[in-house]
């Protein structure tokens, strides 16, 4: 466990660029008009940027330092969980205390768009956390696959799904239904359960990809 916690500490410490970009987006983003996006939602940038650094930068560094692939992957999952919790706390706090201060504008927060706040802010915070965890685990596995042929195949499949399903009404309904389950879902138990289930499945896939990954 000592090795895993050391890896977690190094992963979070080496993620400074993601933190800086996210902080700049949160504090500097401005919008005009009557309806604006909450600055708190820019914290989600951290969830999308972090896997890039963990996969493309930290993996090779940690392997050269003698870390095992198992400890590296567990460390990544723990780090993703910590970041998902922190992002959720920050965005929820901004939505509760800062967004209402913009009385002249209608501030839209994705927590409302996704219908999570229908269950109260505490439960909405957990829904946001597990959704962001799913996003990070998915990106981690997808990025880890890029050095292999099946990574490019996965990219092609994702692009094909978007290009084919979007213009065709019946297929678009399927795609919409999928996003309604994993994101636009007011049923907290179902939403959290699906996010955890998919995160677990993607983690198993990520372990399989990691076993074949080389420096």
WOQUI-V481547 format. One record per pair of residues at least 12 apart in sequence whose C-alpha atoms are under 10 Angstrom apart, sorted by the first residue. I is the first residue (numbers start at 0). GAP is how many residues later the second one is. Records with the same first field share a line. If there is no record, write none. Layout:
I->GAP, GAP
This chain:
0->70, 73, 74
1->69
2->64, 65, 68, 69, 72
3->63, 64, 66, 67, 68, 69, 70, 71, 72, 74
4->66, 67, 69, 70, 73, 74
5->61, 65, 66, 69
6->51, 55, 60, 64, 65, 66, 67, 68, 69, 71, 72
7->63, 64, 65, 66, 67, 68, 69, 70, 71, 72, 74
8->66, 70
9->48, 52, 65, 69
10->39, 42, 43, 46, 47, 48, 51, 61, 64, 65, 68, 69
11->38, 42, 63, 64, 67, 68, 70, 71
13->36, 39, 40, 43, 44
14->31, 34, 35, 36, 37, 38, 39, 42, 43
15->34, 37
16->29, 32, 33, 36
17->27, 28, 29, 30, 31, 32, 33, 34, 35
18->24, 26, 27, 28, 30, 31
19->26
20->21, 22, 24, 25, 28
21->20, 21, 22, 23, 24, 25, 27
22->19, 20, 22, 23
23->18, 19
24->14, 15, 16, 17, 18, 20
25->12, 13, 14, 15, 16, 17, 18, 19, 65
26->12, 13, 15
28->13
30->74
31->73
32->71, 72, 73
33->70, 71, 72, 73
34->69, 70, 71, 72, 73
35->66, 69, 70, 71, 72, 73
36->62, 69, 70, 71, 72, 73
37->53, 56, 57, 60, 61, 64, 68, 69, 70, 71, 72, 73
38->52, 55, 56, 59, 60, 68, 69, 70
39->47, 48, 49, 50, 51, 52, 53, 54, 55, 58, 59, 68, 69, 70
40->46, 47, 49, 50, 51, 53, 54, 67, 68, 69, 70
41->45, 49
42->41, 43, 44, 45, 47, 48
43->40, 43, 44, 47, 84, 88, 91
44->42
45->37, 38, 41, 86, 90
46->33, 36, 37, 40, 85, 86, 87, 88, 89, 90, 92
47->84, 87, 88, 91, 92
48->87, 90
49->26, 29, 30, 33, 86, 89, 90
50->25, 29, 84, 85, 86, 87, 88, 89, 90, 91, 92, 93
51->84, 87, 88, 91, 92
52->87
53->18, 19, 22, 25, 86, 89, 90
54->18, 21, 84, 85, 86, 87, 88, 89, 90
55->84, 87, 88
57->14, 18
58->13, 14, 17, 85, 154, 155, 156
59->154, 155
60->154
62->151, 152
63->151
68->138, 141, 142, 144
69->137, 140, 141
71->138
72->67, 130, 133, 134, 137
73->129, 133
75->60, 61, 64
76->56, 59, 60, 63, 122, 126
77->55
78->54
79->49, 52, 53, 54, 55, 56, 57, 60
80->48, 49, 51, 52, 53, 55, 56
81->47, 51
82->46, 49, 50, 53
83->41, 42, 44, 45, 46, 47, 48, 49, 50, 51, 52
84->40, 41, 43, 44, 45, 47, 48
85->43
86->38, 41, 42, 45
87->23, 36, 37, 38, 39, 40, 41, 42, 43, 44
88->33, 36, 37, 39, 40
89->35
90->18, 19, 20, 34, 37
91->17, 19, 25, 29, 30, 32, 33, 36
92->28, 32
93->15
94->12, 13, 14, 15, 16, 17, 26
95->25
109->18, 73, 74
110->13, 14, 16, 17, 72, 73
111->12, 72, 74
112->70, 71, 72, 73
113->13, 14, 65, 66, 68, 69, 70, 71, 72
114->68, 69, 70, 71, 72, 73
115->12, 67, 68, 69, 70, 71, 72, 75
116->69, 71
117->67, 68, 69, 70
118->67, 68, 69
122->65, 66, 69
123->62, 64
125->62, 66
126->55, 56, 58, 59, 60, 61, 62, 63, 64, 65, 66, 68
127->55, 63, 64
128->63, 66
129->52, 61, 62, 63, 64, 65, 66, 69
130->51, 52, 60, 61, 63, 64, 65, 67, 68
131->51, 63
132->62, 63, 66
133->48, 60, 61, 62, 63, 64, 65, 66, 68, 69
134->60, 63, 64
135->63
136->61, 62, 63, 64, 65, 66, 68, 69
137->60, 61, 63, 64, 65, 67, 68
138->63, 67
139->62, 63, 66
140->61, 62, 63, 64, 65, 66, 67, 68, 69
141->12, 13, 60, 63, 64, 67
142->12, 63
143->62, 63, 65, 66, 68, 69
144->61, 64, 65, 67, 68
146->66, 67
147->61, 64, 65
149->59
150->58
160->14
161->13
180->13, 14
181->12, 13, 16
182->12
